[in-house]
């Protein structure tokens, strides 16, 4: 492996590729379900697989592959990864449920006066454990592919 990849380029490439692939999968799944193409999904949060998880798992895996799984760099990457994954399935998922309930309440309150409030809260913020797991598996695959095959 060349020296430039040891400086972090491999980590950055793996993170970006894993994120873009996760977002692309969301677009394909949406199209398969609705027969509509939505470019907005490239920047959307929520859904299958988790692109947040995919990004941080690719970072941690690539750091481990480049720097060693016994390095301080990997320990830091692992910490960030676990916080993001916990947040995706915990705090952000709870916020999604709350937004859904609030939207239902607002819809009922303003049903007789639709001009008073038409703005809805974003409901797709967090992830199910399965969406996070899928993002993690995708990221490990991308990181291993870049490390052993594409950037070797």
N, CA, C and O atoms as a GROMACS GRO file, in nm:
protein
  608
    1UNK      N    1   0.084  -0.117   0.000
    1UNK     CA    2   0.000   0.000   0.000
    1UNK      C    3   0.089   0.124   0.000
    1UNK      O    4   0.192   0.127   0.068
    2UNK      N    5   0.050   0.225  -0.075
    2UNK     CA    6   0.134   0.345  -0.085
    2UNK      C    7   0.125   0.429   0.042
    2UNK      O    8   0.031   0.415   0.120
    3UNK      N    9   0.226   0.516   0.063
    3UNK     CA   10   0.233   0.598   0.183
    3UNK      C   11   0.116   0.694   0.197
    3UNK      O   12   0.071   0.719   0.309
    4UNK      N   13   0.066   0.748   0.086
    4UNK     CA   14  -0.044   0.845   0.095
    4UNK      C   15  -0.168   0.781   0.157
    4UNK      O   16  -0.243   0.849   0.228
    5UNK      N   17  -0.192   0.653   0.131
    5UNK     CA   18  -0.309   0.588   0.188
    5UNK      C   19  -0.294   0.566   0.337
    5UNK      O   20  -0.394   0.560   0.408
    6UNK      N   21  -0.171   0.552   0.385
    6UNK     CA   22  -0.148   0.535   0.527
    6UNK      C   23  -0.172   0.663   0.605
    6UNK      O   24  -0.183   0.658   0.728
    7UNK      N   25  -0.182   0.777   0.538
    7UNK     CA   26  -0.199   0.904   0.607
    7UNK      C   27  -0.345   0.938   0.634
    7UNK      O   28  -0.372   1.042   0.694
    8UNK      N   29  -0.435   0.858   0.593
    8UNK     CA   30  -0.575   0.884   0.619
    8UNK      C   31  -0.662   0.888   0.496
    8UNK      O   32  -0.785   0.888   0.507
    9UNK      N   33  -0.602   0.891   0.379
    9UNK     CA   34  -0.681   0.895   0.256
    9UNK      C   35  -0.770   0.773   0.246
    9UNK      O   36  -0.886   0.785   0.204
   10UNK      N   37  -0.720   0.657   0.282
   10UNK     CA   38  -0.802   0.535   0.277
   10UNK      C   39  -0.924   0.549   0.367
   10UNK      O   40  -1.034   0.507   0.330
   11UNK      N   41  -0.905   0.607   0.484
   11UNK     CA   42  -1.016   0.625   0.578
   11UNK      C   43  -1.121   0.718   0.518
   11UNK      O   44  -1.240   0.688   0.522
   12UNK      N   45  -1.076   0.828   0.462
   12UNK     CA   46  -1.168   0.926   0.403
   12UNK      C   47  -1.243   0.867   0.284
   12UNK      O   48  -1.364   0.884   0.272
   13UNK      N   49  -1.171   0.798   0.197
   13UNK     CA   50  -1.234   0.737   0.080
   13UNK      C   51  -1.337   0.633   0.122
   13UNK      O   52  -1.447   0.628   0.066
   14UNK      N   53  -1.303   0.551   0.220
   14UNK     CA   54  -1.396   0.448   0.267
   14UNK      C   55  -1.520   0.510   0.329
   14UNK      O   56  -1.632   0.463   0.307
   15UNK      N   57  -1.502   0.616   0.407
   15UNK     CA   58  -1.616   0.683   0.471
   15UNK      C   59  -1.710   0.741   0.366
   15UNK      O   60  -1.831   0.720   0.372
   16UNK      N   61  -1.654   0.813   0.271
   16UNK     CA   62  -1.736   0.878   0.168
   16UNK      C   63  -1.807   0.774   0.082
   16UNK      O   64  -1.926   0.786   0.054
   17UNK      N   65  -1.733   0.672   0.040
   17UNK     CA   66  -1.792   0.567  -0.044
   17UNK      C   67  -1.903   0.493   0.029
   17UNK      O   68  -2.008   0.464  -0.030
   18UNK      N   69  -1.882   0.463   0.156
   18UNK     CA   70  -1.982   0.391   0.233
   18UNK      C   71  -2.108   0.476   0.252
   18UNK      O   72  -2.220   0.426   0.241
   19UNK      N   73  -2.089   0.604   0.280
   19UNK     CA   74  -2.203   0.695   0.295
   19UNK      C   75  -2.281   0.706   0.164
   19UNK      O   76  -2.404   0.693   0.164
   20UNK      N   77  -2.212   0.729   0.055
   20UNK     CA   78  -2.279   0.744  -0.075
   20UNK      C   79  -2.351   0.616  -0.116
   20UNK      O   80  -2.460   0.620  -0.172
   21UNK      N   81  -2.289   0.502  -0.089
   21UNK     CA   82  -2.352   0.375  -0.123
   21UNK      C   83  -2.479   0.354  -0.040
   21UNK      O   84  -2.580   0.308  -0.092
   22UNK      N   85  -2.474   0.387   0.088
   22UNK     CA   86  -2.593   0.374   0.173
   22UNK      C   87  -2.706   0.465   0.122
   22UNK      O   88  -2.821   0.423   0.115
   23UNK      N   89  -2.671   0.588   0.085
   23UNK     CA   90  -2.772   0.681   0.035
   23UNK      C   91  -2.827   0.632  -0.100
   23UNK      O   92  -2.946   0.646  -0.127
   24UNK      N   93  -2.741   0.578  -0.183
   24UNK     CA   94  -2.784   0.524  -0.312
   24UNK      C   95  -2.881   0.407  -0.291
   24UNK      O   96  -2.982   0.396  -0.362
   25UNK      N   97  -2.851   0.320  -0.196
   25UNK     CA   98  -2.939   0.208  -0.165
   25UNK      C   99  -3.076   0.259  -0.121
   25UNK      O  100  -3.178   0.201  -0.158
   26UNK      N  101  -3.078   0.366  -0.042
   26UNK     CA  102  -3.206   0.424   0.000
   26UNK      C  103  -3.286   0.473  -0.122
   26UNK      O  104  -3.407   0.454  -0.128
   27UNK      N  105  -3.217   0.535  -0.217
   27UNK     CA  106  -3.284   0.583  -0.338
   27UNK      C  107  -3.341   0.466  -0.419
   27UNK      O  108  -3.454   0.474  -0.468
   28UNK      N  109  -3.265   0.359  -0.432
   28UNK     CA  110  -3.311   0.242  -0.506
   28UNK      C  111  -3.430   0.177  -0.436
   28UNK      O  112  -3.527   0.139  -0.501
   29UNK      N  113  -3.422   0.165  -0.306
   29UNK     CA  114  -3.534   0.107  -0.230
   29UNK      C  115  -3.660   0.193  -0.243
   29UNK      O  116  -3.770   0.140  -0.257
   30UNK      N  117  -3.642   0.324  -0.238
   30UNK     CA  118  -3.757   0.415  -0.252
   30UNK      C  119  -3.818   0.401  -0.391
   30UNK      O  120  -3.940   0.396  -0.406
   31UNK      N  121  -3.732   0.394  -0.493
   31UNK     CA  122  -3.783   0.379  -0.630
   31UNK      C  123  -3.856   0.246  -0.647
   31UNK      O  124  -3.961   0.240  -0.710
   32UNK      N  125  -3.800   0.139  -0.591
   32UNK     CA  126  -3.862   0.008  -0.602
   32UNK      C  127  -4.000   0.006  -0.535
   32UNK      O  128  -4.091  -0.064  -0.580
   33UNK      N  129  -4.013   0.082  -0.429
   33UNK     CA  130  -4.139   0.085  -0.354
   33UNK      C  131  -4.243   0.177  -0.417
   33UNK      O  132  -4.362   0.144  -0.420
   34UNK      N  133  -4.200   0.294  -0.467
   34UNK     CA  134  -4.294   0.397  -0.513
   34UNK      C  135  -4.294   0.420  -0.664
   34UNK      O  136  -4.385   0.483  -0.717
   35UNK      N  137  -4.192   0.368  -0.732
   35UNK     CA  138  -4.171   0.394  -0.876
   35UNK      C  139  -4.148   0.543  -0.903
   35UNK      O  140  -4.175   0.592  -1.012
   36UNK      N  141  -4.099   0.614  -0.800
   36UNK     CA  142  -4.065   0.756  -0.813
   36UNK      C  143  -3.918   0.774  -0.779
   36UNK      O  144  -3.866   0.710  -0.687
   37UNK      N  145  -3.851   0.861  -0.853
   37UNK     CA  146  -3.710   0.890  -0.828
   37UNK      C  147  -3.701   1.015  -0.743
   37UNK      O  148  -3.765   1.116  -0.774
   38UNK      N  149  -3.623   1.010  -0.636
   38UNK     CA  150  -3.608   1.126  -0.548
   38UNK      C  151  -3.460   1.150  -0.519
   38UNK      O  152  -3.396   1.075  -0.446
   39UNK      N  153  -3.408   1.256  -0.578
   39UNK     CA  154  -3.269   1.295  -0.554
   39UNK      C  155  -3.250   1.350  -0.413
   39UNK      O  156  -3.138   1.353  -0.362
   40UNK      N  157  -3.359   1.395  -0.350
   40UNK     CA  158  -3.352   1.448  -0.213
   40UNK      C  159  -3.300   1.344  -0.115
   40UNK      O  160  -3.243   1.379  -0.012
   41UNK      N  161  -3.319   1.217  -0.146
   41UNK     CA  162  -3.278   1.111  -0.054
   41UNK      C  163  -3.127   1.103  -0.037
   41UNK      O  164  -3.080   1.041   0.058
   42UNK      N  165  -3.051   1.164  -0.126
   42UNK     CA  166  -2.905   1.164  -0.111
   42UNK      C  167  -2.866   1.237   0.018
   42UNK      O  168  -2.764   1.205   0.080
   43UNK      N  169  -2.947   1.334   0.059
   43UNK     CA  170  -2.916   1.413   0.178
   43UNK      C  171  -3.010   1.385   0.294
   43UNK      O  172  -3.000   1.451   0.398
   44UNK      N  173  -3.100   1.287   0.280
   44UNK     CA  174  -3.199   1.259   0.383
   44UNK      C  175  -3.143   1.170   0.493
   44UNK      O  176  -3.056   1.085   0.470
   45UNK      N  177  -3.194   1.192   0.614
   45UNK     CA  178  -3.157   1.105   0.725
   45UNK      C  179  -3.268   1.002   0.746
   45UNK      O  180  -3.379   1.019   0.695
   46UNK      N  181  -3.238   0.898   0.821
   46UNK     CA  182  -3.335   0.792   0.844
   46UNK      C  183  -3.337   0.694   0.729
   46UNK      O  184  -3.282   0.720   0.622
   47UNK      N  185  -3.401   0.581   0.751
   47UNK     CA  186  -3.416   0.483   0.645
   47UNK      C  187  -3.313   0.371   0.648
   47UNK      O  188  -3.224   0.367   0.733
   48UNK      N  189  -3.329   0.281   0.552
   48UNK     CA  190  -3.247   0.159   0.543
   48UNK      C  191  -3.152   0.168   0.426
   48UNK      O  192  -3.197   0.194   0.314
   49UNK      N  193  -3.026   0.148   0.445
   49UNK     CA  194  -2.951   0.131   0.570
   49UNK      C  195  -2.913   0.267   0.628
   49UNK      O  196  -2.922   0.370   0.561
   50UNK      N  197  -2.870   0.267   0.752
   50UNK     CA  198  -2.829   0.391   0.817
   50UNK      C  199  -2.699   0.442   0.757
   50UNK      O  200  -2.595   0.376   0.767
   51UNK      N  201  -2.705   0.559   0.694
   51UNK     CA  202  -2.582   0.615   0.635
   51UNK      C  203  -2.492   0.675   0.742
   51UNK      O  204  -2.370   0.679   0.726
   52UNK      N  205  -2.551   0.722   0.853
   52UNK     CA  206  -2.469   0.771   0.963
   52UNK      C  207  -2.383   0.657   1.018
   52UNK      O  208  -2.263   0.670   1.038
   53UNK      N  209  -2.448   0.544   1.041
   53UNK     CA  210  -2.376   0.427   1.090
   53UNK      C  211  -2.274   0.380   0.988
   53UNK      O  212  -2.160   0.349   1.023
   54UNK      N  213  -2.314   0.376   0.863
   54UNK     CA  214  -2.224   0.332   0.757
   54UNK      C  215  -2.098   0.418   0.753
   54UNK      O  216  -1.987   0.367   0.735
   55UNK      N  217  -2.115   0.548   0.771
   55UNK     CA  218  -2.001   0.640   0.767
   55UNK      C  219  -1.906   0.617   0.884
   55UNK      O  220  -1.785   0.604   0.863
   56UNK      N  221  -1.959   0.611   1.006
   56UNK     CA  222  -1.871   0.598   1.122
   56UNK      C  223  -1.812   0.459   1.138
   56UNK      O  224  -1.700   0.444   1.188
   57UNK      N  225  -1.884   0.357   1.095
   57UNK     CA  226  -1.828   0.221   1.100
   57UNK      C  227  -1.717   0.208   0.996
   57UNK      O  228  -1.614   0.145   1.022
   58UNK      N  229  -1.738   0.267   0.878
   58UNK     CA  230  -1.630   0.266   0.777
   58UNK      C  231  -1.507   0.338   0.830
   58UNK      O  232  -1.395   0.294   0.807
   59UNK      N  233  -1.529   0.450   0.899
   59UNK     CA  234  -1.417   0.523   0.957
   59UNK      C  235  -1.342   0.435   1.058
   59UNK      O  236  -1.220   0.421   1.049
   60UNK      N  237  -1.414   0.377   1.152
   60UNK     CA  238  -1.350   0.298   1.256
   60UNK      C  239  -1.281   0.174   1.198
   60UNK      O  240  -1.168   0.142   1.235
   61UNK      N  241  -1.347   0.106   1.108
   61UNK     CA  242  -1.289  -0.013   1.046
   61UNK      C  243  -1.163   0.022   0.967
   61UNK      O  244  -1.062  -0.046   0.977
   62UNK      N  245  -1.171   0.129   0.889
   62UNK     CA  246  -1.054   0.170   0.810
   62UNK      C  247  -0.939   0.217   0.898
   62UNK      O  248  -0.823   0.187   0.869
   63UNK      N  249  -0.971   0.288   1.003
   63UNK     CA  250  -0.865   0.330   1.098
   63UNK      C  251  -0.799   0.206   1.157
   63UNK      O  252  -0.677   0.201   1.170
   64UNK      N  253  -0.880   0.107   1.194
   64UNK     CA  254  -0.823  -0.017   1.248
   64UNK      C  255  -0.736  -0.089   1.148
   64UNK      O  256  -0.629  -0.141   1.183
   65UNK      N  257  -0.780  -0.093   1.023
   65UNK     CA  258  -0.701  -0.160   0.919
   65UNK      C  259  -0.571  -0.086   0.889
   65UNK      O  260  -0.468  -0.149   0.863
   66UNK      N  261  -0.576   0.047   0.891
   66UNK     CA  262  -0.458   0.127   0.857
   66UNK      C  263  -0.363   0.143   0.976
   66UNK      O  264  -0.242   0.124   0.962
   67UNK      N  265  -0.418   0.178   1.091
   67UNK     CA  266  -0.335   0.210   1.208
   67UNK      C  267  -0.317   0.093   1.304
   67UNK      O  268  -0.226   0.093   1.387
   68UNK      N  269  -0.404  -0.006   1.292
   68UNK     CA  270  -0.402  -0.120   1.383
   68UNK      C  271  -0.519  -0.111   1.481
   68UNK      O  272  -0.556  -0.003   1.527
   69UNK      N  273  -0.577  -0.225   1.511
   69UNK     CA  274  -0.692  -0.228   1.600
   69UNK      C  275  -0.652  -0.213   1.746
   69UNK      O  276  -0.737  -0.212   1.835
   70UNK      N  277  -0.523  -0.202   1.771
   70UNK     CA  278  -0.472  -0.180   1.906
   70UNK      C  279  -0.419  -0.038   1.923
   70UNK      O  280  -0.350  -0.009   2.021
   71UNK      N  281  -0.450   0.051   1.829
   71UNK     CA  282  -0.397   0.187   1.833
   71UNK      C  283  -0.491   0.282   1.906
   71UNK      O  284  -0.610   0.255   1.922
   72UNK      N  285  -0.436   0.393   1.948
   72UNK     CA  286  -0.515   0.500   2.010
   72UNK      C  287  -0.612   0.557   1.909
   72UNK      O  288  -0.725   0.591   1.945
   73UNK      N  289  -0.571   0.569   1.783
   73UNK     CA  290  -0.658   0.621   1.679
   73UNK      C  291  -0.784   0.536   1.664
   73UNK      O  292  -0.894   0.588   1.650
   74UNK      N  293  -0.766   0.403   1.667
   74UNK     CA  294  -0.882   0.315   1.657
   74UNK      C  295  -0.972   0.329   1.779
   74UNK      O  296  -1.094   0.328   1.766
   75UNK      N  297  -0.913   0.342   1.897
   75UNK     CA  298  -0.993   0.359   2.019
   75UNK      C  299  -1.082   0.483   2.010
   75UNK      O  300  -1.198   0.480   2.050
   76UNK      N  301  -1.027   0.592   1.958
   76UNK     CA  302  -1.104   0.715   1.942
   76UNK      C  303  -1.214   0.696   1.838
   76UNK      O  304  -1.328   0.736   1.860
   77UNK      N  305  -1.180   0.634   1.725
   77UNK     CA  306  -1.278   0.609   1.619
   77UNK      C  307  -1.389   0.518   1.670
   77UNK      O  308  -1.506   0.539   1.639
   78UNK      N  309  -1.354   0.417   1.748
   78UNK     CA  310  -1.452   0.324   1.805
   78UNK      C  311  -1.548   0.398   1.898
   78UNK      O  312  -1.669   0.374   1.896
   79UNK      N  313  -1.495   0.488   1.979
   79UNK     CA  314  -1.578   0.567   2.071
   79UNK      C  315  -1.679   0.652   1.993
   79UNK      O  316  -1.797   0.652   2.026
   80UNK      N  317  -1.632   0.723   1.891
   80UNK     CA  318  -1.722   0.805   1.809
   80UNK      C  319  -1.827   0.716   1.741
   80UNK      O  320  -1.945   0.752   1.736
   81UNK      N  321  -1.783   0.602   1.691
   81UNK     CA  322  -1.874   0.510   1.624
   81UNK      C  323  -1.986   0.464   1.717
   81UNK      O  324  -2.103   0.465   1.679
   82UNK      N  325  -1.951   0.424   1.837
   82UNK     CA  326  -2.051   0.374   1.932
   82UNK      C  327  -2.149   0.484   1.974
   82UNK      O  328  -2.268   0.457   1.991
   83UNK      N  329  -2.100   0.606   1.990
   83UNK     CA  330  -2.189   0.718   2.026
   83UNK      C  331  -2.288   0.744   1.914
   83UNK      O  332  -2.407   0.760   1.940
   84UNK      N  333  -2.242   0.747   1.790
   84UNK     CA  334  -2.331   0.773   1.677
   84UNK      C  335  -2.434   0.662   1.663
   84UNK      O  336  -2.552   0.689   1.639
   85UNK      N  337  -2.392   0.538   1.676
   85UNK     CA  338  -2.484   0.425   1.663
   85UNK      C  339  -2.588   0.425   1.776
   85UNK      O  340  -2.706   0.398   1.753
   86UNK      N  341  -2.544   0.456   1.896
   86UNK     CA  342  -2.638   0.465   2.009
   86UNK      C  343  -2.737   0.578   1.986
   86UNK      O  344  -2.857   0.563   2.010
   87UNK      N  345  -2.686   0.692   1.941
   87UNK     CA  346  -2.771   0.808   1.914
   87UNK      C  347  -2.874   0.776   1.805
   87UNK      O  348  -2.990   0.816   1.816
   88UNK      N  349  -2.832   0.706   1.701
   88UNK     CA  350  -2.922   0.674   1.589
   88UNK      C  351  -3.039   0.587   1.633
   88UNK      O  352  -3.152   0.606   1.588
   89UNK      N  353  -3.012   0.490   1.722
   89UNK     CA  354  -3.118   0.398   1.764
   89UNK      C  355  -3.187   0.445   1.891
   89UNK      O  356  -3.294   0.394   1.926
   90UNK      N  357  -3.129   0.540   1.961
   90UNK     CA  358  -3.186   0.586   2.087
   90UNK      C  359  -3.250   0.722   2.076
   90UNK      O  360  -3.371   0.734   2.052
   91UNK      N  361  -3.170   0.824   2.093
   91UNK     CA  362  -3.219   0.962   2.101
   91UNK      C  363  -3.291   1.004   1.972
   91UNK      O  364  -3.403   1.054   1.977
   92UNK      N  365  -3.228   0.984   1.857
   92UNK     CA  366  -3.288   1.027   1.730
   92UNK      C  367  -3.413   0.946   1.698
   92UNK      O  368  -3.508   0.999   1.642
   93UNK      N  369  -3.414   0.819   1.733
   93UNK     CA  370  -3.533   0.737   1.708
   93UNK      C  371  -3.648   0.783   1.797
   93UNK      O  372  -3.762   0.789   1.752
   94UNK      N  373  -3.618   0.815   1.923
   94UNK     CA  374  -3.722   0.867   2.013
   94UNK      C  375  -3.777   1.000   1.960
   94UNK      O  376  -3.897   1.024   1.966
   95UNK      N  377  -3.690   1.085   1.908
   95UNK     CA  378  -3.734   1.212   1.851
   95UNK      C  379  -3.825   1.188   1.731
   95UNK      O  380  -3.920   1.264   1.709
   96UNK      N  381  -3.797   1.085   1.652
   96UNK     CA  382  -3.883   1.050   1.538
   96UNK      C  383  -4.023   1.013   1.585
   96UNK      O  384  -4.123   1.057   1.527
   97UNK      N  385  -4.030   0.932   1.690
   97UNK     CA  386  -4.161   0.891   1.743
   97UNK      C  387  -4.236   1.012   1.798
   97UNK      O  388  -4.357   1.026   1.776
   98UNK      N  389  -4.165   1.100   1.868
   98UNK     CA  390  -4.229   1.220   1.922
   98UNK      C  391  -4.280   1.310   1.810
   98UNK      O  392  -4.389   1.366   1.821
   99UNK      N  393  -4.202   1.326   1.705
   99UNK     CA  394  -4.245   1.410   1.592
   99UNK      C  395  -4.370   1.353   1.528
   99UNK      O  396  -4.461   1.428   1.490
  100UNK      N  397  -4.377   1.221   1.516
  100UNK     CA  398  -4.495   1.157   1.457
  100UNK      C  399  -4.619   1.186   1.541
  100UNK      O  400  -4.725   1.219   1.487
  101UNK      N  401  -4.606   1.173   1.674
  101UNK     CA  402  -4.719   1.200   1.764
  101UNK      C  403  -4.759   1.347   1.757
  101UNK      O  404  -4.877   1.379   1.749
  102UNK      N  405  -4.660   1.436   1.759
  102UNK     CA  406  -4.690   1.580   1.751
  102UNK      C  407  -4.758   1.616   1.619
  102UNK      O  408  -4.850   1.697   1.617
  103UNK      N  409  -4.713   1.557   1.510
  103UNK     CA  410  -4.778   1.583   1.381
  103UNK      C  411  -4.924   1.537   1.382
  103UNK      O  412  -5.011   1.606   1.328
  104UNK      N  413  -4.950   1.422   1.443
  104UNK     CA  414  -5.088   1.374   1.453
  104UNK      C  415  -5.173   1.469   1.537
  104UNK      O  416  -5.288   1.497   1.502
  105UNK      N  417  -5.118   1.518   1.648
  105UNK     CA  418  -5.190   1.611   1.734
  105UNK      C  419  -5.219   1.741   1.659
  105UNK      O  420  -5.331   1.791   1.662
  106UNK      N  421  -5.117   1.795   1.592
  106UNK     CA  422  -5.135   1.919   1.517
  106UNK      C  423  -5.238   1.904   1.406
  106UNK      O  424  -5.319   1.993   1.382
  107UNK      N  425  -5.235   1.789   1.340
  107UNK     CA  426  -5.332   1.765   1.232
  107UNK      C  427  -5.474   1.766   1.285
  107UNK      O  428  -5.565   1.821   1.224
  108UNK      N  429  -5.491   1.702   1.401
  108UNK     CA  430  -5.625   1.698   1.459
  108UNK      C  431  -5.667   1.836   1.512
  108UNK      O  432  -5.782   1.877   1.493
  109UNK      N  433  -5.576   1.908   1.576
  109UNK     CA  434  -5.608   2.040   1.630
  109UNK      C  435  -5.645   2.140   1.521
  109UNK      O  436  -5.738   2.220   1.537
  110UNK      N  437  -5.572   2.135   1.411
  110UNK     CA  438  -5.591   2.234   1.305
  110UNK      C  439  -5.673   2.182   1.187
  110UNK      O  440  -5.675   2.245   1.081
  111UNK      N  441  -5.741   2.070   1.204
  111UNK     CA  442  -5.817   2.013   1.092
  111UNK      C  443  -5.928   2.106   1.045
  111UNK      O  444  -5.963   2.107   0.927
  112UNK      N  445  -5.983   2.184   1.136
  112UNK     CA  446  -6.088   2.278   1.098
  112UNK      C  447  -6.031   2.409   1.043
  112UNK      O  448  -6.103   2.486   0.979
  113UNK      N  449  -5.903   2.434   1.068
  113UNK     CA  450  -5.836   2.556   1.023
  113UNK      C  451  -5.704   2.520   0.956
  113UNK      O  452  -5.597   2.547   1.011
  114UNK      N  453  -5.708   2.460   0.838
  114UNK     CA  454  -5.586   2.411   0.773
  114UNK      C  455  -5.486   2.521   0.739
  114UNK      O  456  -5.368   2.491   0.718
  115UNK      N  457  -5.529   2.646   0.732
  115UNK     CA  458  -5.435   2.753   0.698
  115UNK      C  459  -5.350   2.794   0.817
  115UNK      O  460  -5.249   2.863   0.799
  116UNK      N  461  -5.387   2.754   0.938
  116UNK     CA  462  -5.311   2.794   1.057
  116UNK      C  463  -5.178   2.722   1.067
  116UNK      O  464  -5.078   2.782   1.107
  117UNK      N  465  -5.174   2.595   1.032
  117UNK     CA  466  -5.049   2.521   1.044
  117UNK      C  467  -5.044   2.409   0.940
  117UNK      O  468  -5.117   2.311   0.949
  118UNK      N  469  -4.958   2.426   0.844
  118UNK     CA  470  -4.939   2.322   0.743
  118UNK      C  471  -4.800   2.261   0.751
  118UNK      O  472  -4.771   2.162   0.683
  119UNK      N  473  -4.714   2.319   0.832
  119UNK     CA  474  -4.577   2.270   0.843
  119UNK      C  475  -4.573   2.151   0.940
  119UNK      O  476  -4.623   2.159   1.052
  120UNK      N  477  -4.512   2.042   0.893
  120UNK     CA  478  -4.500   1.923   0.976
  120UNK      C  479  -4.356   1.907   1.023
  120UNK      O  480  -4.262   1.953   0.959
  121UNK      N  481  -4.342   1.842   1.137
  121UNK     CA  482  -4.210   1.810   1.188
  121UNK      C  483  -4.155   1.691   1.110
  121UNK      O  484  -4.230   1.603   1.067
  122UNK      N  485  -4.024   1.688   1.092
  122UNK     CA  486  -3.961   1.576   1.023
  122UNK      C  487  -3.969   1.452   1.112
  122UNK      O  488  -3.927   1.453   1.227
  123UNK      N  489  -4.024   1.345   1.054
  123UNK     CA  490  -4.046   1.224   1.132
  123UNK      C  491  -3.937   1.118   1.115
  123UNK      O  492  -3.924   1.028   1.199
  124UNK      N  493  -3.859   1.127   1.009
  124UNK     CA  494  -3.757   1.025   0.984
  124UNK      C  495  -3.620   1.076   1.027
  124UNK      O  496  -3.543   1.126   0.946
  125UNK      N  497  -3.592   1.062   1.156
  125UNK     CA  498  -3.466   1.110   1.211
  125UNK      C  499  -3.376   0.994   1.252
  125UNK      O  500  -3.256   0.995   1.225
  126UNK      N  501  -3.433   0.897   1.317
  126UNK     CA  502  -3.354   0.788   1.373
  126UNK      C  503  -3.367   0.660   1.293
  126UNK      O  504  -3.422   0.658   1.183
  127UNK      N  505  -3.315   0.553   1.352
  127UNK     CA  506  -3.310   0.425   1.283
  127UNK      C  507  -3.353   0.312   1.374
  127UNK      O  508  -3.339   0.319   1.496
  128UNK      N  509  -3.404   0.207   1.313
  128UNK     CA  510  -3.429   0.084   1.387
  128UNK      C  511  -3.295   0.013   1.403
  128UNK      O  512  -3.201   0.041   1.330
  129UNK      N  513  -3.287  -0.078   1.498
  129UNK     CA  514  -3.163  -0.155   1.512
  129UNK      C  515  -3.123  -0.228   1.384
  129UNK      O  516  -3.005  -0.239   1.354
  130UNK      N  517  -3.220  -0.277   1.307
  130UNK     CA  518  -3.191  -0.346   1.182
  130UNK      C  519  -3.128  -0.251   1.079
  130UNK      O  520  -3.036  -0.289   1.008
  131UNK      N  521  -3.177  -0.128   1.072
  131UNK     CA  522  -3.120  -0.029   0.979
  131UNK      C  523  -2.976   0.005   1.018
  131UNK      O  524  -2.891   0.024   0.931
  132UNK      N  525  -2.950   0.013   1.148
  132UNK     CA  526  -2.814   0.040   1.196
  132UNK      C  527  -2.723  -0.080   1.167
  132UNK      O  528  -2.609  -0.062   1.123
  133UNK      N  529  -2.773  -0.199   1.191
  133UNK     CA  530  -2.695  -0.320   1.161
  133UNK      C  531  -2.662  -0.328   1.012
  133UNK      O  532  -2.549  -0.360   0.976
  134UNK      N  533  -2.759  -0.298   0.927
  134UNK     CA  534  -2.735  -0.302   0.782
  134UNK      C  535  -2.630  -0.198   0.742
  134UNK      O  536  -2.545  -0.227   0.658
  135UNK      N  537  -2.634  -0.080   0.801
  135UNK     CA  538  -2.534   0.022   0.773
  135UNK      C  539  -2.395  -0.022   0.816
  135UNK      O  540  -2.296   0.004   0.748
  136UNK      N  541  -2.388  -0.090   0.930
  136UNK     CA  542  -2.260  -0.138   0.982
  136UNK      C  543  -2.202  -0.247   0.892
  136UNK      O  544  -2.083  -0.246   0.861
  137UNK      N  545  -2.285  -0.340   0.851
  137UNK     CA  546  -2.238  -0.449   0.763
  137UNK      C  547  -2.190  -0.392   0.630
  137UNK      O  548  -2.085  -0.431   0.579
  138UNK      N  549  -2.267  -0.300   0.575
  138UNK     CA  550  -2.227  -0.234   0.450
  138UNK      C  551  -2.090  -0.167   0.466
  138UNK      O  552  -2.004  -0.181   0.379
  139UNK      N  553  -2.071  -0.096   0.575
  139UNK     CA  554  -1.946  -0.024   0.599
  139UNK      C  555  -1.826  -0.116   0.613
  139UNK      O  556  -1.719  -0.088   0.558
  140UNK      N  557  -1.842  -0.224   0.684
  140UNK     CA  558  -1.731  -0.320   0.698
  140UNK      C  559  -1.694  -0.375   0.561
  140UNK      O  560  -1.576  -0.387   0.528
  141UNK      N  561  -1.794  -0.410   0.481
  141UNK     CA  562  -1.767  -0.459   0.346
  141UNK      C  563  -1.694  -0.358   0.260
  141UNK      O  564  -1.599  -0.392   0.190
  142UNK      N  565  -1.739  -0.233   0.264
  142UNK     CA  566  -1.674  -0.127   0.186
  142UNK      C  567  -1.530  -0.106   0.233
  142UNK      O  568  -1.438  -0.096   0.152
  143UNK      N  569  -1.510  -0.100   0.364
  143UNK     CA  570  -1.375  -0.078   0.419
  143UNK      C  571  -1.280  -0.191   0.382
  143UNK      O  572  -1.165  -0.167   0.342
  144UNK      N  573  -1.327  -0.313   0.395
  144UNK     CA  574  -1.242  -0.428   0.359
  144UNK      C  575  -1.212  -0.429   0.210
  144UNK      O  576  -1.099  -0.459   0.169
  145UNK      N  577  -1.312  -0.397   0.128
  145UNK     CA  578  -1.291  -0.394  -0.017
  145UNK      C  579  -1.186  -0.289  -0.055
  145UNK      O  580  -1.096  -0.317  -0.134
  146UNK      N  581  -1.198  -0.170   0.001
  146UNK     CA  582  -1.100  -0.066  -0.030
  146UNK      C  583  -0.961  -0.103   0.020
  146UNK      O  584  -0.862  -0.082  -0.050
  147UNK      N  585  -0.953  -0.158   0.139
  147UNK     CA  586  -0.822  -0.188   0.198
  147UNK      C  587  -0.751  -0.302   0.125
  147UNK      O  588  -0.632  -0.292   0.094
  148UNK      N  589  -0.823  -0.408   0.098
  148UNK     CA  590  -0.758  -0.528   0.042
  148UNK      C  591  -0.758  -0.538  -0.109
  148UNK      O  592  -0.674  -0.606  -0.167
  149UNK      N  593  -0.854  -0.472  -0.174
  149UNK     CA  594  -0.866  -0.492  -0.319
  149UNK      C  595  -0.850  -0.365  -0.402
  149UNK      O  596  -0.770  -0.361  -0.496
  150UNK      N  597  -0.924  -0.262  -0.367
  150UNK     CA  598  -0.928  -0.146  -0.452
  150UNK      C  599  -0.809  -0.050  -0.434
  150UNK      O  600  -0.767   0.016  -0.529
  151UNK      N  601  -0.757  -0.044  -0.313
  151UNK     CA  602  -0.647   0.049  -0.287
  151UNK      C  603  -0.515  -0.023  -0.262
  151UNK      O  604  -0.415   0.041  -0.229
  152UNK      N  605  -0.514  -0.153  -0.276
  152UNK     CA  606  -0.392  -0.230  -0.248
  152UNK      C  607  -0.283  -0.205  -0.350
  152UNK      O  608  -0.175  -0.262  -0.340
   0.00000   0.00000   0.00000
